[in-house]
Amino acid sequence: MDAAASPVAVDGPVAPLVELCPWAALVVAPTLFQQVVEGVEPRMLRSAMAQAKPYRYLETAREVAALLESIPLDAIGAALDLLMADRDEPQRTLERMHAAWLEGDLQAVQQIAVESPMFNLPGIRQAILEARNRAWAQRLKDILQRRERTLVVVGALHLCGPGNLSECLAQPVEAVF
């Protein structure tokens, strides 16, 4: 993106976003205002590699990018406007979701997501969660037919709300927190 044509300021708190495509700015922007720590994925990956256990992803980076490209530009702009209006919101939401996750309370996780401005904008929830859940469900149906035990790890938001992964699979699964 050309800095002169960019709707994002080239200095200030969101300056790192100027070189990103719009959907990437949407994904990265909240992290500029959050205190983040290493999550589950890198820890599990290190453990799997250390134990020589096989692992694979449910999607490729290209597939994620293609889905995120489908988010309407006006929704991305609205989400970035909301972020700039309340830069503390991502940290509050992260802390509330983390607390609900620790309690194993999917209903609370869903309620927090519903209250989060970003997930209420057209196209965002559909691209980030629902479309990915449908694609994952197709892949998981094949995996679930195999005899070997398989651990599938997904983010908590993929397990709650309309179009959740369990719903897309159309068969019972055991959620473990």
N, C-alpha and C positions, 0 to 999 in steps of 0.2 A: 504494500500500500504506500502510495506517495505521501510523505509527511505533509506537503502543502495541501493535499486534497483530503487529508485525514480529519474526521470530526473529533478526534482525540487530541488533546493538548500535547505538545512536544516537550513540555516541562510540567512539573507538579506531580501529584501523587499517582497519576495514571500514565505518566510518560512512557513506562516500559511497554505499553500496549500499542504504540504508534506503528510498529513494524508488523503486527499480527493481522491475520485475516479476521473479519468480524466475529466469527464463532469462537476463535481461539481467544480473542480479547474477552469475550463473555465468560469463558472458562477460567481464564487466568486472573481477571480483575478482582474477584472476591478474595483471592489468596494474597493480594497486596495488602489487605487490611485484616488478615487473620494471623494468629500465632499457630502455625501448623507444626506437627511433629510427624515423624515417620509413621506410616499407617500399616495396616495388616498386610498389604500386598508385598512390599519389599521384604518384610520379615518372613512371610511364608515362602517366598521364592528362595531366600537364602537357606532356609531350613530344608526345602525340597532338594536343592542342589547339594547341600552338605550330606544329605542322606541318599543321594543318587536316586531320588524318586522322580518319576516322570511328571511333567506338568505341561499344560497348554492353556491357551486363552480361548475364550468363547468368541472372540472377534479380532480382527486385525485393526491396526491403526488407520488404514485406508477406509475400512468399513465405518469406523467411528467418525472419521472426518466427513465422509459422504453423508451420514445421517445429520451431523451438526451443520453441514452446509444447507440443509433443508429448513433451518430456523429462519423465519422471516426477518429481514433487516430491521423492520420497525420494532419487532419484539426485542432484538438485541439492543437497539438504541434505547428502548424503554427500560430494559433491565439495567443498562449502564447508567441511565439517568437516576433510577431508583437507588442504585448503589452509591452514586455521588451525593444523593440527598441524605443518606444515612449510612455512612461508612462503617459504623459499628455493627450494623445488622448482620453481616456475614459471621462475625465472631460470636455474637449472641446466638444465632441460629446453630452454628457449629457446636457450641457448648451445650445447648439444650438437646440437640440430636444425640450428642455423645452420651449425655446423662440418660436419655431414654434408651439408647442402645445398650448401655451397661445394665439397665434394669430389664432388658429383654422385652421392652414394651413397644411392639410394632405399631399399635394404635397411636401411641404418643409420637412416634417418629413420623407417621403419616400426618397427624394433626399439625406438627411443626412444619412439615413440608407445605401443607395447605396454607399455612399462615405466612410462608416465605414468599415475598413478592415475585421472585424469579420464577417459581413454579406455577404462578397464576397467569403468566403471559402466554398467549397463543403460540403454539409450536414448540415451546421450550421443553415442557414435560414430555410431549409426544416424541421429540427427537432424542432427548437424553435418557428417557426411561422406557416409554411404551414401545417404540419401534425396536429398540435394542432387545427388550424382553421377548418380543415376538420372534426375532431372529435367533436369539439364544434358545428359546423353547424348541425350535426345529432341530438345532444341534444337540440339545440335551436329550431329546426323545431317542436319538440314536445311541447316545452314551448310556441311557438308562436301560437299554435292551441288553447290554453286555453283562456278563456274569461277575466280573471283578467289581469290588467295592470302589466307588469313586467319590471323592470329596469335591463338591462344587462350591466355590466361594464367590459371593456377589455382595454388593453393597446393600445395606438394609432397605434403602428406598426402592430397590427392585422387588422387594417382597411385600410391599403394601400399596394400597390405593388401587384405583382402576387400572386395568391392563398390567397388573403385577405378574411376575414370572410364574408363580404357582398357578394363577388363573390361565395364563397362556399355555402352560403345560397340560392343563385340563386333567391332572391327576394329582393325588396327594403327594406331598413331599414333606420331609421333616426339617423344619427350620431349627438351626442350632446357633445360639449366640455365644 
